[in-house]
Amino acid sequence: MTYEYKVIPAPTRGQKAKGIKGPEGRFANALEIEMNRLGADGWEYLRADTLPNEERSGLTGSSTNYRSVLVFRRAKAGDVAAFQPETLEAPKVAVLPAPEAKPAEPTTTAEPEDTAASDAALVLNEGDKTGASAEKDPDESESVDDVNVALKKRVETLEQSK
């Protein structure tokens, strides 16, 4: 995983706040404010360092001063190694109740009183078959002519019953 770093100067003075007493408390408050500000932007506090810093003093001289800095880091945006997929729960299956059985409703159609006679007329009898299909096994398919004959008889029977 690759990181980017941010280094800021450590606070040199404390910051006053309600309920905080003494210079140590104010200094800690100033550190806390800086850490929370950068933490809100995704920066993780790493360490505090005191490092030498050479500065010019006068026209030709130089002096070494020590500076305190705070070091923060965060994972680089777009870093593939920072990607951590989450495992999701399997969806829960809802158990639905079985549908209630409804009583059969009587049908009100205009049928003749004697339905047995009309049902018998719709069946293709052995004698109604013509041609070679009358001698075929029942497993073999009937020809289109036999089906047409049966349909014509059915239509005639229905017309007569009306």
N, C-alpha and C positions, 0 to 999 in steps of 0.2 A: 504494500500500500504506500502510496506517495502522499506526502504532506506539503502544505504551504505553511510558512511560519510568519508570525508577526511579533516584532520586538518593540516595546514601548518603554519610555523612561518610567522608572518607579516614582511614585509620588514623593516629593521632598517635604511636603507639609501635610499635616493632617487636615481633615475636613470636619467641621462641626456638624453635629446633628443632635436632635432632642434625645436626652437620656444618656449621652456618651460623655464621659468625664476623663480628663487627663490627656496628656499628649500621646500616650501609647494607644489609647482608645480611638482618638481622632485619626491617627496614622492608619490603624487597622480599618477604620471606616473608609478612608480614602482608597485603600487597596481593595476592599470589598466592592466599592462602587465601580472601580475600573474592571475588576474581574467579572462582575455581573453584566456590565455593559458589553464587554466582548463575548461573554458566554452566550448572550442573547443572539449574537450574530453567528453562532456556531463555532467560536474559537474555544479550544480547550487549554486551560492553564497548564504549562509544562514545567517551568522553573523560574527562579529569580537568580540573576547573575550580577556580580560586581566585577566590572572590567576596567582596565586602565585606559585612560584617554589622554594623549599628549596634546597640550594646548600651548599656543604662543603666549609668552609673558614679556611684555616690554618690546623693544625693537628687535633684539637679536636672540633673546632667550626663549626657553620653553620649559614647561613644567608638566608633571604627570599628575592628573587628577583621576580619581576612581569614580565611575558612574555605575549606579544600580539600574538594571533593566529587568523587565518582566517579559518572559518568552511564552507565546501562545502558539498553538498549531491547530490545523483542521485538515481533514482529508480533501484532496483536490477534487474539484467538481469534474464529473465525467470519468473518474477513476473506476475502472471495471472491478478492481479488487475491493473497493468500498461497497459494492453492491451485495446486499444480503437479503435474498428473497425470504419471504415468510411462508410457512406452510399453513394453509387454510384448513378449517374444519370441513369435513364432508357435510353436504347439506342434509338436513333431517327430512326424512320422508314422512309425510302426514298420512295417518291411517284414516281413511274415510269409512263411515258406516255403510253397511250394505243398504241398497235402496229398499224401501218398504214395498211389499207385494200389494198391488192394487187389485181389487176384485174386477173380474172381466165385466165389461159393460155390454149390455145387450145391443146388438146392432139393429138399427131400424132402416132396413132397405126394402124396397118394393120387390119381394120375391114371391113366387107362387106358393100357395099353401102346401103343396105336395113337393117338397124339395128332394125326396128320395127318387121320384120319377125323373126329375130333371137331371140329377146327378148320374143316374144310370144311363141317360141318353148321351152323356158326355164321354163315356168310356168307349174306346174303340174295341169292338168285339172281334173275335177271330174270323168270323164270316165277312166282316167289313173290309178285311185286307184283300188287296188285289195283286195280281202279278206274282213275280218271283219272291217278293218279300214275305209272302205268307208261308213259304217253305224254309226261310232262313232261321238260323239259331237266334234266340233272344239276345245273345251277346252282340250279334252283328247289328250295325246301324241300319235303320229303316231308310228307305228312299224318300225323297222330298215329295213324291206323288202320294205316298201313303199318309204323310202328315197333312197334306192339302185336303185329302178326302176326309180325314177325321175332323179337320177344322170346318169344312163345309157342312158336315153333318151336325156339328155343334151349333153353328149359326142357324141352321134350319130348325133345330130343336128349340132354340131360344126364341126364335120368331114365332113358332107355333104356340109356345106357352104364354105369350103375351096377349 
